[in-house]
């Protein structure tokens, strides 16, 4: 290891290579639950793709694992340091290389912050559609690594639908280009789609060509408050039956409203027991909003049409609905997606699970596509209740899968959810993925222990 660190020091100046223990500790974890605390041997701050190639060539020569990292906003432990690893930070690779308004594409480095790309695109009347709740600080590279979704995914899809091409450094330092600049193209296997959501286990993204969308000419925002949560969830299906496609359709339960009121100074809980927050956009936004109003009023909702300032405030409150706490042994937020037809049933099951195990529960959901974020908790210091918390988590996963769902809609497997993946995917499918991993990373150096259960290393 000393030889490896010496070669790194020869390749990178002090400002790019850091071994200070405090900095190593800060870059050792993301926002996900920590199963094992490990410090990296060093952190390298890449500033160009050649830096990434140099790191991977040296790491391959010394068999040192590499964990690539963006802003560290992941919540599944995908960027947690592993034993003896180097953390490779891409946050300084933050240039927007091109915005081509006529082609409706942008070329960016992985460290570009989602909100910065949107601000730049807005000058051309365009937007980058994926908008995770962390969009003000999360990076495009990190969004690509987990195939992040966001509030607008109900209409515009998740990150994969907006990524056209990638520049990727492989485990041996080779630089490849996948994809195309056009919206359509079926030449060869879809390697771009394979890298999106692979959590840095197949290669390190050093550049991306992404699709931009038109900024909507009109936006209408409705706040539909219901007496209780399951009726609000039924409202999601009612909107679908009316054949209206909102851009945003977010569902917040009563406990989430209480927490937001406490932390943000709002008064949401006084307006109802659950909130269905909906935005329509485009030239038909007002017409679609009126159809939604009619459908939800029939279910007992109290609905207000929000002006621009209040709409922005409500959307921002939704983005803060995860709360100020981070996941730990006493509080874990999940990311289960179920078919929309099962949304009401799954919410009822979550409430039952929490009651059966004696743990707290709050739920927010990207209701437009059936992606729920239930958070289970016990009181801090109630160590005796941690087994009940874990049992509730396990049961919530099993029930979601039984309803035809998946263990993660947008947060990724990371380190934390590896234990659950065999519950969703059969062994032959897992082994096929391990074979792909071995092809791209034969020595298991790229983000080991993430995204796939044991056996991924050659």
Secondary structure, 3 states (H helix, E strand, C coil): CHHHHHHHHHHCCCCCEECCHHHHHHCCCCCCCCCCCCCCCEEEECCCHHHHHHHHHHHHHHCCCEEEECCCCCCCCCCCCCCCCEEEECCCCCCEEEEECCCCEEEECCCCEHHHHHHHHHCCCEECCCECCCCCCCEHHHHHHHCCCECCHHHHCCHHHHEEEEEEECCCCCEEEEECCCCCCCCCCCHHHHHCCCCCCCCEEEEEEEECEECCCCEEEEEEEECCHHHHHHHHHHHHHCCCCCCEEEEECHHHHHHHHHHHCCCCHHHCCEEEEEEEECCCHHHHHHHHHHHHHCCCCEEEEECHHHHHHHHHHHHCCCCCCCCECCEEECCEECCHHHHHHHHHHHHHHHHHHCCEEEEEEEHHHCEEEEEEECCCCCHHHHHHHHHHHHHHHHHHHHCCCECCCCCCCCCCCHHHHHHHCCHHHHHHHHHHHHHHCCCCCECCCCCCCCCCCC
